[in-house]
Amino acid sequence: MREIKQCIASEQVGIFESPTGTGKSLSVLCATMTWLEEFERETEEALVRDSNLKESVDDADWMAAYKKKLEIMKIKDEAYDKLKSIEKIKSRLADAKAGLVKRDRKRRHVEATSSEESKNGGDIEECAPPDDYASDEEMDSEKEEPLKVVKVFYASRTHSQLEQLLDELKKTRFAPRVVTAASRQALCANENVRRLKFSHLINEKCMELRKGCSAEGKRSKIDGKENCTTSKKSSCKCPYYKSDSIEELSNEVLAGAIPRPNQVVERGKQLVACPYFATRLSLPLCQLVLLPYQVVLHTSTRAAWGIDLKGNVLVLDEAHNVLETIGALYSAEVTSVSTTLALSLIREYIDTYRSRLKAKNLMYVKQILAVVAAMDHYLRKSASGADEVLTIQGLLIALGLTDVNLFKLVHYMDATDMCRKFHGFYVRSMKSKVNVAKQPTAQSGIAKLLAAKKPVNPPPAQSVDDKDRTYPSPLFTIKGFLEALSNRCEDGRIIVERKGAVVKFRFILLNPASRLVEVVREARATILIGGTMEPAGLLVDCLSRGGIESGIRRFTCSHVIDDHQLLALSIGQHVRNERFALTYESRSDVQCLKAVAETLLTLAGEVPHGCVAFFTSYDYLAQFLSVIEKNGIVKTCQFKKALFVEARSGSADVWDRFTKSVRVGDGAILFAVAGGKLSEGINFSDELGRAVFMVGMPYPNRNSVELKEKMKYLDSQLSGGGSQLYQSLCMHTINQAIGRAIRHRNDYAVVYLLDSRFTRNDVILKLPAWISKRLKCPKTFAEAIALTKTFFQEKNT
C-alpha cells in the first residue's frame, strides 16, 4: 500500500506483483483512495493559501517588484478560478443529493413513447442514401468545458472482476463517487436495441434512434448553405433518450445510490432514462471509474467515452497479459466470403439508389466499391500457396490503392452512417430472399449470395424479422479493417491467411507496447498489477524504449503463506529415474508419454482430494489420454481417483462434476491445458487443488507467421527481443497455471513441474518469487515421492 502511494505521488509507472490471497484488490483500493483523499484536501488548502497571498512586495528595484506583483496576481487569479470550480462541483453534487430526496417526495411522471411508432415504416429510410456530404464540415467547439475531478481509473479484463471490486470497496471506510463504464450492450435499456446482439449493430441503432429524437427542426450546413431536414422522416425514436430523465438517473449515480451497472439499468427502466448516457454524464464528477480493458486501452473507444487520463491515476489489474490484450484490441480481419458478399451488396445498392445518390456521395460509394473489389480480387487470386506478410504500404501497392485516402473514406463512412445504411439494405435483401424462397426461379446478384450464406438451423423461436435484424453485415468488418489500414503505423502488418477454401486479411500489431506507452504517458501515474507479473523484463524494456525508463517502479509482495504450506518440486527424473525431456520433438514418443503418465499418476496417488494437471496443448493432452487408455496405465498404477478432461470448447459441466467428485468420492484429477479456460480465473482452493502439475513447457508455435514477424521486429528494436518474447509467452502461461494453487492464507498444496528444463536457473528465475524461493529439485523420483508423503502427513497431524 505504501509503495503504491509513493508511486502515484512520484507520478511513476509501477509494476506490482501480489499473489492471490494477499488482498491485492483491497490494498490497491485503500492505497489509491487514501492518496486521492489526501490529494484533494492538500490541493484545496494550497489554493486557499495562494488566493490569500499579499500583493505588496518590498523591493528596492521597482521593476522587479512590479514583475513579482504580476506573478502573485496571476497565481491568485488561477487559485480563485480553481476554487470557484471546486465550489461549482460541490454545488452540483449537493444538487444531485437534494434531487434524490426531492424525488422521494414528488414523483416525476414521464410519458413513454408508444411502441407502435417503431412498429411500422422506416425500412426504406434506414437504407436510403445520405444527404449531400461536406468533408470539410467543422464541428462546433465552443462548448463550455464540463466540471471534472481528479479520479482513479481502475481497469480489469471482465465485468465480473469489476463487480468483485465493488464488493471489496464495501469492506473499506471509503465511499467515493463510483461508476462503471460498461458498453452499450451491457447498459442499454431498450429491448428492441438489445436484441440486435452484435455490438456494432447496437451502436449504430443507438445512433440512428438518437438522431431520430432530434431530427425535427434540425438544420445542417451543407456545402455552405442552410438545408432544412425537417421533412426527413425518422423511423422511430428511443423513449429512454430524454435529457431530464438522464440527468435524474445521473444524479442517483453521483449520490451513490446505484453503484452497479445492473442497478443503473433497472433504475433507468423505471425512470425511462438511458443508463448508458446517464453513466457517461456522471463520469466527469466520479472519483472512481471502473472500466473494462477495451474502454481505456483502445484510443477511439477511450475518445468515444470522453475519458481523459491526463492528471488522473490509471490502475490496470490482471496486467500480466496487457500487451496481448492490446494486440487483440487493435487486430482486424476480413475474409474472402465478406468481400465477395459486400461487393455484390454495394453494386446492387448503387443500382437501386443511383438516381437518389448525389454526386459527392456517389463518388465515395464508388470508392468503397473499388476498395472492396480490389480486396476481393487479391483474396481470390491468393487462394493457394503459403501465408504471406505485407506492410500496410505493401498491401496498398498490391491492391493498387495508393491514391485512395483511406482516412478520408473511413471518415465519410462514419459521418454518413454508411454501414448502417448498407445494413438496412442488407436486411431488405434478406427479406426479399425469404419472400422468393418458395419460387423455383433463378437467382442472381445479392440474392444468390445471400442464399448461399444462409445460416444452418436457425433458432426456431426467432422470427424471420428478428433473424434478419441480428444478422451481421459484412460492411462493418470491412470498415474495421480499413480503419486499421488508415493508421499508418510502422509496426502494423497484414497477414494473408489461407485456411481451406477461406482466405483472409488479418491486421496485427507487432509492438503493442507502443500503444501502452501512449496510455502511460497520458496518465499521472499508472499501476500495472497482477498475481503473476513475472517475467516482466520485456515489458520493462518496451516501456524504457518508450522514454519512461526513469519512472518505472517494481515491487513484489510476499505471499501470506508460510514455508510449510507449499511444496514446489521440479521433477527432472521420471518414474524410471531417467531424464525428463518433454520437448516438441518428443511429444509423439510413446515411451515418453508412458513415462509421463506413470509419473503423474503415481505422484497424484499420494495426494489427497483433488489435483489438476496442465498440459502444453489440446493435441498433446489427446495423445496422453490415448496412451493411458491403450496401455491400461490407470490400472497399472492402481489409481483410484476419478479422471476428468477439459474439453477444447470448455464446459461448466466438467468443472461441476469434478468438484462434486473431489468432495464426496475418493478424489479426482482434472486434465486441462495451460492457457485454456481452466488455467485462468478458476479457483482451485483447498481440497479442489491439493496438487497442481505442469507437464512440459508450453512454448508457442515458432513456425507461426505472426510470431515470426513479432520476433523479427523486436530483434530489430531490441537486442534479443524476439527471444525474450518467446520465453515470456511460455513463462506467463506456466505462471498463470501453477498460480491456481494456494488461494488464501490457510491453503496448502504441492506444485509439480514435470520437465528437466525446470531445473535450469534461467527458468527458475522466471517463476513467481513465492514459488522459486521454495523450489526443490529432487535428484531421484523416490525422493520426490518421499517429500510428497512427508508434506501431507504433516498436514494430518
N, C-alpha and C positions, 0 to 999 in steps of 0.2 A: 504493500500500500504506500509506504514511504517512497519507494523507488518510482512508482507511477506518478505521484505528486511532483517529485523532483523533475521527472522527465517532462511533464506538462509545463512546469514553471520555467524550465530551461528551453522550452519550445524545441524539443528534440523528437527524433523518431525512436521509439522504444520497441525492442523485440523481447517479449517476456514469455517464458515457458513455465506453466503452472500445471502439474499433473492433476488428473481427475481426482476429486476427493479433497483437494486442498482449498476449496472455497474460492475458486478463480473468479466467477461472476460476481459474487458478493464483494470480494476485495476490489475489483475494478469499479463497481458501482460506488462503494464507500470512498475510494480514493478520488474519483472524478467529481462526485458530488461535494465532497469536502473542499476540493480545490475551487470548484465553481462558487460555492458559498463564500469562501474567503475572498475570492477574486471580486465578486460583486460588492461585498462590504468595503474592501480596501479601495476599489475604484471610486465608489461614491464618496468615501472620506477624502480621497485625494482631490476629487473635483471640487468639493466644498472648500478645501484649503486653497485651491487655485483661484476659486471665484472670490475669495476674500483677500487676495494679495493687495498690498498697498501700492498705489501707482507712483507715489512720490519717491524720488531717487536722489540720494545725496552724492553728488559727484561734481568735482571742480570743473570738469570738462562738460560743458552744457550739451555738446553734440552727442557724446557718449551717453549722457543722462537721458537725452531725448530718445535715442535709439533703444536704450534699455526700457524706457517707459512704454514705447510702442510694442516691444516684445511682451511686456507684462500685460498690456491691454489685449493683445492677441490671445495670450494664454487664458485670460479671464473670459473673453468672449467665447472661446471654444469650450471652456468649462461651463459657462452659462447655457450654451446650446445643448451640451450633453446632459446637463442636469434637467433642462427643460424636456428633453426626450425621455429621460428616466421618469419624470413626473407624468408625462403622457402615457407611458407604459403602465405605471401604477394606476392611473385613472382608468385606462382601458380594461385592466384586469379587475378593478373594483366594479366597473360596469358589467363585466361578464358575470361576476358572482351575484351582483344585485339583480341582473336579469334572470338568473336562475331562481332566485327567491320570488321574484315578481311573477314568474310563470306559474308558480305553485298557487298563487292567489287568483290569477286570472288566466284561463286557458285561451290561447290564441287559436282561432278557427282558420284552417287553411283549406281552401277549396281544391280538391283534387281534379285534375284534368280527366275528362271522361275517356275511358279506354276505347270508346267507339271511334274517337278521332284517328286512332292509329290502325284501325282495322281495314279501312278502305283507302284506296288510292295510294299514290306515292311510288308505284313500281316504275312508272315512266320517268319521273323526275329524278329518282335516285341513280339513274344511269345515264341521264341526259348530259350532253357536253357542257363544259363550264362556260360562264360568261367570258368576254374577252379578257385576256391576261396581260398585265403590265409587269414585266420582270423587275423594273426599277421602282416599283411602288414602295414608298417609305412608311414605316410604322411610326405611330405617334409615340414619342419618347418623353413627353412632358409630364408623365405621371409622377405624383409625389412619392418619394421613397417611403416604403412602409416601415412601421416601427419594428424593431427586431432586437433580440437579446443575444448575448454570448451563450452558446449551448454546447452540449456534448452529443455528437452523432455516434450511436452505437449500432454497428452493422454486424449481422451474422448471416449464415447461409440460408436458414429456413425460418419460416414464420413461427414454427413450433418452438424453436430455440429462443425467439424473441418473447414468446408467451411465457416461457420459463423464467426469463429475465424479470418480467413484471412480478412474478411470484417471489423472486429474490429481493426485489425492491421493497416489498411489503415487510420484509424482516428488518429493515433499517429504520432509522429515525427520520430519514429524508422523505419529503413529499414534493418533488419537483413537478412542474407542469410537464406532462409527458404525452407524447403522441406516437403512433406507429404509422410510418409512411408505407402503407401497403399499396398494391396495384389496384387499378380499376376493377380488375377481375375479382379481387377479394372484397372491395369496398362498395361496389355498385349495388344499389337497392332496387333498380329497375329490372324485374324478372324478364322482361322482353329483351333486354340487352344481355343479361347474364347467360341466357340460354344459347347465345352465339358460340360459347365455349372458347374459341380461339381469341387470344389476347389482341391481335391486330384488328380483328373484326369488331371486338368490343370497343377498342379505342376509336375506330373510325365511326362506328354507330353513335357513340357518345358525342363525337364532334358534330355529326350530322344533326342530332336531336337538339344540341345546344344552339346550332345555327338556326334551326327551326324556331327556337324560342325567341330569337332576336331578328327574325327575317323581316317582319313587318316594319315599315318605316325606315329601314336601313338604306343608307346611300353609300355607294362605293365609288372611289375615284378611279376611273379607267381611262387611260390614255389622255390624262389631263382634263377630262370632262366629268361632270357630275352625272351619274347614271342612276336613276331610281330603280330599285329592285323590289318595290312593294308588290309588284304583280306576280313575282315568282312564288309559287305555292310550296309550302313546306309540307313534307309527307306526314309529319307528326311532331309533337313536342314532348319533352321529358317533364313529367309532373314534379320531379324532385329538384329541378334546376330553378330554384327561386331564391333570390338573394336574401330576403328576410329570414326565410326558414334555414338557409345555410348558415347565416350569421348566428341564428339562435342555437343551432347544433354546435357550431364552433365555440360559442360561449360555454357550453356544457363541457366540452373537451378541455378548455382552458381552466375551468373551475375544478377539474379533476374528478368529475362525476362519472365519466365513461372512458377509462384509460385503454380498454382493449378494442381491437378492430371489430369483433363480432358485436360488442355492446354499441359501438358507434353505428353499425349497420342497423341494428334493431331499433335504436332510438331514432335514426334517420327515417325509417319506415313510419314510425309513429308521428313524427313531425312533418312528414312528406318533405324531407330535405336531403340533398345529396351528401352522403357520408364522405365520398372521395374529395369533393371540393371544400367541405367543412374541415376536413383534415388538413388540406393544403392551406386554408385560410388561417388555421390556428398555429401552423408550424413556425412562423417567424417569432412568436412570443413564447414558444415552448422551450424549456431548459434541457430536456432530454428527448431526443428524437431517435426512435428505434426504427431500423430500416434494413431490408434485405440487401445483400451484396450488390445486386444488379442496379439498384437505385443510386448508390453512391459511387460505384466503380465504373459505370458507363457514362461517358461525357454527355451524350444527348439526353439520356434519362435523367441525369442529375439536373441538367438545364431545364427540362420539362417540369420538374418538381419545384424549380426555383431554389434549389439547395445551394447555398453559398458557404463554402468551407472556410473562407478567409476569416481569421481571428477565432475560429472555433476548434474544438478538440474532436478528433476522429478516433474511434476505437474499432478495430477490425478483429472480431472474435473468430475462433477456429481458423486462424490465419496461416496454418501450415500449408494450405493449398491455394493461397490467394493468387499466385501467378497463374496457376492452371485455370482458376475461375475467370480471371481477366481474359485469358486466351479464349475461353469458351464464349464469353460475352461479346467479344469482337469478331468471332468467326461468323461466316455466312456461306451458304451454299445454294446452288441451283442445279437441277437435274435436266437431262435432255427431255424428259417427259414434260416438265414445266415449260421449257422454252417452246416445244412443239405446240402444246396446248395454248400458250399465251400468244404465239404467232398467229394461229388461226383466230383466236379471240379478238385480237387487235384489228386484223383485216376485216372481220365481219362488223366490228364496231365502226370502223371508218366507212364501210359501205352503207351501214344503216344511218349514220348521222352526218354524212358528208355535207349535206345541204344545210345543216344546222351548225357545223363547226366553222368558227370564224378563222380568218387567215392565220393568225398567230397560233391559235390552238391547233389547227391542222398541221402547222409546221412542227410543233412539239410532238404531237401524236405520231407523225411520220418519223420523227427522230427516234422515238421509243420503238417503233416498228423496225427501223433499221438496226438498232442496237440488238433487239431480241433476235432478229433474223440472222445477224452475224454470229451471235452466240449459238443459236440453234445449228447453223451450218457447221461451225467449228466442232461442236459436240458430236454431230452425226458423222463427220469425216474422221473423228478420233475414236470411233467405236472399237477399234482394235489396237493392240500394242501395249507397251508398258506405261505406267503412270508417268506424268511429266510435271515439272515445276516451272512456273513462269513468274517473273516480276510483274507488277501492275503495268508498267510501261510496256513490258514484253507482251503481255496479253492484249493490250490496246493496239499494238502494232500488228499482232497476229490476226486480230479481228478487223483491222482496217478502220479503227475508230479514233485515231489520234486527233482528228479535227473536231470531235464531238466534246462539248463541255459537259462532262457528266455531273459536275457540281450544280450547274445551272439547270440541267434536266431533272435531277432529283428535287431541286428546289421547286421547280414547276409542278412536279407530281404532288409535292406536299401542299403547295399553295392552292392548287385547284382540286384537291381531293380526288385525283385521277384514279387512284387504286380503288377507292370506294365506288366510283362511277363504273369502272371496269367490273368490279364485283357485282354491282347491280345488274349490269348487262349479262354477266356470267350466270347469275341466278335466273334471269329470264330465259337464258338459253337452256338451263337445266329443266325449267318448267316446260319449255317447248318440246324438249326431248321426251319428257314423260307423257305429254299430251299426244305425241305422234307415235308412241312406242307400240300401240296396238295395230298401227297401219304398216303393212309389209312393203312400204315404199323405200326406194334407195335414199340414203342419207349422204350428205356431203358437208364439208367445212366443219364448223364448230360442233354441230350436232353429232356428226360421225365420231369425232374425237371424244366428245363427252360420253357417248355411248360406250366407247372402248374403255374409258376410265371409270365406269360406274362402280361404286363400292359394292363389294360382295356381302350378301346377307345383312342388309341394314337393320337396325333395331326395329322390331315390329311396332313398338309403342310410339315411334316417331312418325309424324305425318310427313307427306311429301314436301309441304311448305317449310316445315321445321328443318328437314334434312337439307334442303337447298340453302336455307339461310345460314346453316352452320358448316357448309362445305367450303373448304378454303380455296381461295382464288390464287392462281399461280403468279399474279402480278405483285402480290405482297412479297413473296420470296425473291422475285427478280429485283424489286425496288431495294430490298435489304442488301442484296449483293452489289447493286450499283452504288449504294451509299458507302459500302466498304471500299469500292474501287475509287470513289471520289476523294477519299482521304489519302492523298499521295504520301504514304509513309514508306521509309526505306526498308523497314523490316516486314512489310507485307508481302505475302507470296500467294499465288494461286496454284493449287494442285489440281491437275486434271485426272480424276479417278475413274477407273473402269471396273465396274462390278457387274458381271453378267452382261445383260443387254442394256443396262442403265449406265450412262456416262454423266459425270457431273463436274462442275467447277466448285472448288472449296477454297474459300479465302481464310488464311490463317495469319496470326502474328508470330513472328519468330522471336520477338523480345517483348513479352507482355509487361516486363518490369518498367519499360519506358512509360506505360500508362499509369503504373503505380507511382512512379516518380512525380508525374503531373499532379496526382491527387495529394501526395505528401507535401509537395511544395505549396499547395493552396492552404492547407490546414495550419493552424497554430502549432499543434503537436499531434502526432499520430502514434497510437498504441497498437502494435501487432501482437496479439496474444493467442496462445493455444496450449493444449495439453501436451503436444509433442511438436515443438518447433524445429528441433534438430533433424537433419543438418541444415543450418541456416547460413552457411558460408556463401552459397551462390546468391541468396537474397541480399546479404550484406554487400557483396561485390557489385551487384546490379545497382543498389541504391548509391553506393560510393561513386560509381561511374556517372550517376545522375547528378553528382555535385553535392551530396549530403553526407560525405564521409565523416565530417567533424561533428555531426549532430546525431550519431547513432548510439543508443544506449542498449546494452544487453543485460538481461538478468534471468537467472534460472532459479525457480523456487524449489526448495527441497520437498520431498514427499512427506506426508504426515505420518506414514507408517514407520515402524521400527525394523531393524535388520532381520529379526526373526520372522517377520510376516511375509517375506519374499525370498524364494529360492530361484535364482536365474542360472540356468545351465546351458553352456554351449557344447553340444554333443558332436564332437568331431569323429568319434568312433561308433559304428553301429553295433547291433546285437552280436555280430560275428567278430567284433573287435577289428574290423577293417575300416579304412578311412572313408568317411562320407564324402562323396563328390557329386553333388546334385546339380551338375551343370546342364546347359542347354543340349550338349552333345549326348549326355547320358539319360535324357528324360524318357527315352523309349526302351531303355535297357531293362529287361525283365528281371534279371538278378538284382539290379539296383533297386527296382521298385519293390521286390520281395523283401529286401533288407530294410527299406523304409517302412513297409507295412509291419514287419515283425518288431522293429524297434519302437515304432509309435504305439502299437497295441500293447506291447509289453510294459512300456512306461505308463501308459494310460490305465493299465490294470492295477497299478499301485496307487492310483489317485481316487479318492472317494468322490461320490456325486458326479458332477458334470465336467466335461472337458470340451475344448474347441480346438480344432486343428485347421490352420490356414495353409492352403496350397498356392502355388505361384500362378496357376491359371485353371480355367474350367477343363481344358483339354488334358492337362496333367492330372487333375483330380479324377477325370473319367478313366484314364489309364491305370491309376492307382486302384480304383474300385474294381476294375476288370481283373487285375492281378489278384486282389483279395478273394474275389468270387471264384476264379478258376482254380486257385491253389488251396482253397479252404483254410486260409490263414487265420480266420476268426476262431475256428475250432482248434487249430494247432496251438494258438496262444491261450486257449481256454478263456477267451474274452467274453465277459458276461454283460457288459454294458450294451444298451440299445444303440444302434447306429442311425444317424440322420444325415442327410446330404442337402446342402443349399442348392436349389435349382438355379439355372442360369437366369431365368426370368424373375427369380425371387418369389418367396411365398411366406405369408404370415402363418400359414397352417403348419409349416415345418417348425417354426420357432415355438408355436404354441404346444405342439406335440413333444418337442424336445424339453421344454421347461416342465411339462407335466411328468414326463418320464424321469427326469432328474429328481423330482420331489417325492414321487410315490413309488418308484421302482428301484432297480439296482444301480441306477445311474445311467448316464448316456454320454455319447460323444457326438459332436456335430462337426462334419467335414464342410469347410467353407473355403472361399477364395479371397486372398488378400487383395484389397481394392474393390471387393464386391460389396453388396448391401449390408452384410453382417459384420464387415470389418470396421465400419464407422457408425457410431450412433447407437448401436445395440449395447445394452447394459448386461454384461456377463458378471454380475456381482455375486458374492457369497458362493453358495453351493452350485450356482449355474456355471461358474468358471474357476474351479479349483486348479485347473491347469490350462495353459494356452501354448499350443505348439505352432512354430513357424517352420514349415517344411520347405527348405531351399530359399533362394533369394530371387524375388520377383522382378528381375530386370526387364525393362520394356523391350519390345522387338526392335533390335538395332537395324533391321532391314526396312523399317517403316520409312517411307519417303518423308513424312512430316518430321520425324525425329532426326533423320539425317540432315535435313535443312536447318533445323534448330541448332544442332550441334555444330554444324559448319559455320553458322552465323555467329554463335557465341565464341567459337575458336578465333574468329576474325576480330572480335571485340575484346576478348579477354584470354590470356594465355591459359590453356587447359580448361576453358569454359565449357566446352562440349562434354568433356569427361565428367566435369562437376555436375552438369545437368543429368547425365546418365546415372551417376551414383546417387544423386539426390532423389530422383524419381523412385528408385528402388528402395532407398532407406526410409523415405517418408511413408511408403506403403507398409513396410515392415513395422515401423514405429507406431503407426496407427493401429495395426492389427494386434501387436503384443500389448498395446495400451488398454486393450479390453480387460486385462487383468487388474486387480486391485482398484476398486471403485469407491472405497470410503475408508475411514480411519481404522476400523476394526476388521477389515477384509484381509484375506491372506490367499496366496496362490503360488504356483510354480510356473515359470516361463522356460520352455524348452526351445532352443534354437538348433534345428537339425540340419547341419551343413558344416563341413570343416572350415569353410571360409569365415564362419562366425568366431573362430578362434584368432583371426588376424587382428592386430592392433588398429589398423586403419578402419576396419569395420566396427570394432568395439567402440571407438571414439565417436562414431556417428549414431550410436544408440542413445536413448534418453539417459541423462546422468543418473537418475534414480535406479536405473537397471544396470548400467555399465559398471557402476561402482560396487555392485553386489554380485556381478557375474563371476561364475566359477567355470573352469574348463577341466572336467574330469578326464583323466588320461585313459580310462577304460570304461566300457559300458557297465561293468559290475559296480564301479564306483558311483556312476550316475544313479543306478538302482538303489544303492545303499543310502545316498544322500536324500533321495526321494522318500524312502521309508522312514528315515530319521525325522525328516521335516514334518510329516503328517502324524507320526507317533507323538511328537512333542505337542501337537495341537490337541490331541485327545487326552493329555494328562492334566 
